[in-house]
Amino acid sequence: MTQKSSSGKSTSQAREDRLKAALKANMAKRKAQARARAAGASDGGKDNTQANEGS
């Protein structure tokens, strides 16, 4: 990796690193949510119909 210098670019580089880390975490979270929705869609459809029949 590259070393950060003491100039103004180190601040922007640190910001970019924070943004990259936040984006990576956000994408992992969204992928996990999508997987949960996909898994829940196949199982959840049966549960929803049973719940709606009682109303």
N, C-alpha and C positions, 0 to 999 in steps of 0.2 A: 504494500500500500504506500501511498505518498505521505510524507511527513507534513504536518501543518507548520507554516511559518508564522512569525509574529506580526505579519502585516494584516491589513484589513481583510484579506482573502480568507484568513483562518476563521473569522467570524461567519462569513458567508458559507464556508465549507462546513462549519459546525451546524449551521442552520440546515443546510442540505442533508447532512447526516441525520439530524433529528427528523426532518420531513420524510426521508427514506424509511427510517425505522417506524414512524407512525403509519406510513402508507402500507408497509409490509404487515404490520399488526392489523390494520383495518382490513386488508385483503384476506388475511387468514381468518378473521372473524366473519367476514361476509361469506367465505367459502364454507365455513362450518355451519352458518345459518342456512345456506342453500342446501347443504347435505341433509340437515335436520328436516327442512321442509320437504325435500324429496322423499326421505324415509317416512315422514309423517303423512305424506299425501297418499301413499299406498295403504298404510295402516289406518290413518285417521278417517278415511272416507266411510268405512264401516261403522266407526264409532259415532260419527255425526248423524248418520241415518237413523241409528237406534235412538239417539237423543231426540231427534226431531219427531219421531213417531209418537213419543209420549206426550207431545204438546197438543 
